[in-house]
């Protein structure tokens, strides 16, 4: 039975029914729909809008439906949407009294409440997964705090860095993502139930009872806005998109650093695939797939923004299009975070290859310029002197650490014997002890800072 069919003399066409239905995807809301319905009917009973006995009968019927769906003995099918399914099933179990469930509410505030409950739970899971991922990144940072690797700008070797500093950089990104999910979770925790179709209700309801039962922080203050607001869906999709952007960057690094041309890291066989024709291949399919799914999540963000941009107040059926993109994003997002947490746990490192690469490409040139500047040479002059030294090295096919003191002094009499130590790879990384820097001490301080900030979530 359709909840609205009394107005119509003829049934809707079969193709119109098929086009209009949403049960095929909004059945994922069954837990939220039943939970919200139990809270609603409990409030109706407490306010005397229906009798306490009737409220108890309806609530028991709803609990039985919940239990049967959860144990897999009741298939969610054969209705227009999840709301119709639950109400029809309820009436079949408890009789005509079940039809009183919908008193003082509309499908408009019902679905808005269901989506908030669902997205709130999803945000909680996102926070938990991000905490786990950051914890793994911190563990890898602690483990690799003694390793030196190349740092890049413009995908060219720039300066030696501590491997722990590298992993801390991603922890900082994902900590910001975690904070965004926590913030949107707080911002969206407002209950629309009680707004009815758009104008509120004439029944003497007590929205605070329902709010408390459902764990919302407050009730919505405008019924027109409450039933048509999907900002929280867009905000979730944005937070997921930005997290995927950060994850995709890590994927790109993984793909590069595990390639033969770099050889810094090794992806375990359990998270790699081969080629159907080239026996030697070990392909980074997991990071490539995550990188690819990032674009898919971006698309869903643009989709919801486009959907809501031209909708007049209040509810319009366009808003049915919030669900499939959200559910697809949620699955892709959770799958990607989970698989990459597992992969990062198993990464291994070619310590010597990273160290040797960190010293290539005149990566300690900045240290030479800093050496001169610390001894009174204006930095711009120090920069020019160092540039000439690099040009000399290129001509002579030498590295900076391979130069003799005499060669250094030919460029500037300011150089002393200690410059030979200053240009080594490890000295370069360890010399940057500022907050957030590449020294072991700074990297370990970064780990401690991230752990401290993570505890608040």
Residue pairs with C-beta under 8 A, 6 or more apart in sequence:
1 84
1 88
2 80
2 84
3 80
3 83
3 84
3 87
3 102
3 107
5 11
12 20
17 80
20 80
21 80
21 81
22 80
22 81
22 82
22 320
22 323
23 76
23 77
23 79
23 80
23 81
23 82
23 84
23 85
25 323
25 324
25 327
26 81
26 82
26 111
26 320
26 323
27 76
27 82
27 85
28 118
28 323
28 327
29 82
29 111
29 114
29 115
29 118
29 323
30 66
30 69
30 76
30 82
30 85
30 86
31 66
31 118
32 113
32 114
32 115
32 117
32 118
32 121
33 82
33 83
33 86
33 110
33 114
34 62
34 63
34 65
34 66
34 86
35 66
35 117
35 214
36 110
36 113
36 114
36 117
36 193
36 214
37 62
37 86
37 101
37 110
38 59
38 62
38 63
38 213
39 193
39 209
39 210
39 213
39 214
40 101
40 104
40 105
40 193
40 210
41 50
41 55
41 58
41 59
41 62
41 100
41 101
42 55
42 59
42 209
42 210
42 213
43 205
43 206
43 207
43 209
43 210
43 213
44 50
44 55
44 100
44 103
44 104
44 205
45 51
45 52
45 54
45 55
45 56
46 52
46 55
46 206
46 209
47 203
47 204
47 205
47 206
47 209
48 204
49 103
49 104
49 203
49 204
49 205
50 100
50 103
54 97
54 100
57 94
57 97
58 90
58 94
58 97
58 98
58 100
58 101
60 94
61 90
61 93
61 94
61 98
62 86
62 90
62 101
64 93
65 74
65 86
65 89
65 90
65 93
68 74
69 76
74 89
76 82
76 85
77 85
78 85
79 85
79 88
81 107
82 114
83 107
83 110
83 111
87 98
87 99
87 101
87 102
90 98
90 101
91 98
91 99
103 203
104 194
104 196
104 201
104 203
104 205
105 193
105 194
105 196
105 201
106 195
106 196
106 197
106 198
106 227
108 195
108 196
108 197
108 198
108 227
108 314
108 315
109 192
109 193
109 194
109 195
109 196
109 197
109 223
109 226
109 227
110 193
111 319
112 192
112 193
112 195
112 226
112 227
112 229
113 191
113 192
113 193
113 214
115 230
115 232
115 233
115 322
115 323
115 326
116 188
116 189
116 190
116 191
116 192
116 216
116 232
117 214
119 188
119 232
119 233
119 236
119 326
120 185
120 188
120 189
122 236
122 330
123 181
123 182
123 184
123 185
123 188
123 236
124 185
125 334
126 181
126 239
126 240
126 243
126 333
126 334
126 337
127 178
127 181
127 182
127 185
127 457
129 334
129 337
129 338
129 341
130 174
130 177
130 178
130 181
130 243
130 337
131 178
131 454
131 457
132 341
133 174
133 337
133 340
133 341
133 344
134 171
134 174
134 175
134 178
134 450
134 454
135 454
136 341
136 344
136 345
137 167
137 168
137 170
137 171
137 174
137 344
138 167
138 168
138 171
138 447
138 450
138 451
138 454
139 345
140 167
140 344
140 345
140 347
141 163
141 164
141 165
141 166
141 167
141 168
141 171
141 443
141 446
141 447
142 164
142 444
142 447
144 162
144 163
144 164
144 167
144 349
145 162
145 163
145 164
145 440
145 443
145 444
145 447
146 440
147 162
147 163
147 164
147 349
147 351
147 354
147 355
148 160
148 161
148 162
148 163
148 354
148 355
148 358
148 425
148 426
148 429
149 160
149 161
149 162
149 163
149 166
149 264
149 354
149 355
149 357
149 358
150 157
150 158
150 160
150 161
150 264
150 354
150 357
150 358
150 360
150 361
150 363
151 157
151 158
151 159
151 160
151 161
151 166
151 358
151 438
152 158
156 361
157 357
157 358
157 360
157 361
157 363
158 363
159 363
159 364
159 366
159 428
159 429
159 438
160 358
160 359
160 363
160 364
160 425
160 426
160 428
160 429
160 438
161 358
161 429
161 438
162 429
162 438
162 439
162 440
162 442
162 443
163 349
163 354
164 440
164 443
164 444
164 446
164 447
165 436
165 437
165 438
165 442
165 443
165 446
168 443
168 446
168 447
168 450
170 246
170 249
170 250
171 450
172 450
173 246
173 249
174 243
174 246
175 450
175 453
175 454
177 239
177 242
177 243
177 246
178 454
178 457
179 457
180 238
180 239
180 242
180 243
181 236
181 239
182 457
184 232
184 235
184 236
184 239
186 217
187 232
187 235
188 231
188 232
188 235
189 215
189 216
189 217
189 218
190 216
190 217
190 218
190 219
190 220
190 226
191 207
191 210
191 211
191 214
191 216
191 218
191 219
191 220
192 220
192 226
192 227
192 229
193 207
193 210
193 214
194 200
194 201
194 205
194 207
194 210
194 219
194 220
195 220
195 223
195 226
195 227
196 223
196 227
197 227
197 314
197 315
198 223
198 224
198 227
198 228
198 313
198 314
198 315
199 223
199 224
200 223
207 219
208 219
211 218
211 219
220 226
220 229
223 314
224 313
224 314
225 313
225 314
227 314
227 315
228 311
228 313
228 314
228 315
228 316
228 319
230 304
230 307
230 308
230 319
230 322
231 308
233 304
233 322
233 326
234 301
234 304
234 305
234 308
236 326
236 329
237 297
237 300
237 301
237 304
237 325
237 326
237 329
238 301
240 297
240 301
240 329
240 330
240 333
241 294
241 297
241 298
241 301
243 333
243 337
244 290
244 293
244 294
244 297
244 298
244 333
244 336
245 294
247 290
247 294
247 336
247 337
247 340
248 290
248 291
248 294
250 287
250 340
251 287
251 288
251 290
251 291
251 340
252 287
252 291
254 265
254 267
254 284
254 287
254 343
254 347
255 284
255 287
255 288
255 291
256 262
257 264
257 265
258 264
258 265
258 266
258 267
258 284
262 353
262 357
263 350
263 353
264 349
264 350
264 353
264 354
264 357
265 347
265 348
265 349
265 350
266 347
266 348
266 349
266 350
267 282
267 284
267 286
267 287
267 343
267 346
267 347
268 343
268 346
268 347
268 348
269 282
270 346
271 286
271 339
271 342
271 343
271 346
272 282
272 283
272 284
272 285
272 286
273 282
273 283
273 285
274 281
274 282
274 283
275 281
275 283
286 339
286 340
286 343
287 340
287 343
290 336
290 339
290 340
293 332
293 335
293 336
296 328
296 329
296 332
297 329
297 332
297 333
300 325
300 326
300 328
300 329
301 329
303 321
303 325
304 321
304 322
304 325
304 326
307 318
307 319
307 321
307 322
308 318
308 319
311 318
311 319
355 425
358 425
358 429
359 399
359 401
359 424
359 425
360 399
362 390
362 393
362 399
362 400
363 425
363 428
364 400
364 401
364 422
364 423
364 424
364 425
364 427
364 428
365 386
365 387
365 389
365 390
365 400
366 386
366 428
367 422
367 423
367 427
367 428
367 431
368 382
368 386
368 389
368 400
368 419
368 422
368 423
369 379
369 382
369 383
369 385
369 386
370 382
370 431
371 382
371 415
371 419
371 422
372 381
372 382
372 385
372 386
372 412
372 414
372 415
373 379
373 382
375 414
376 414
377 385
377 412
377 414
385 411
385 412
388 411
389 400
389 403
389 407
389 408
389 411
390 400
392 398
392 407
392 411
393 399
393 400
393 403
400 423
401 420
401 423
401 424
401 425
403 423
405 415
405 416
405 417
405 419
405 420
408 415
408 419
408 420
409 415
421 427
422 428
422 431
429 438
429 439
430 438
430 439
430 440
431 439
432 438
432 439
432 442
433 439
433 441
433 442
434 442
435 442
435 445
436 442
436 446
437 443
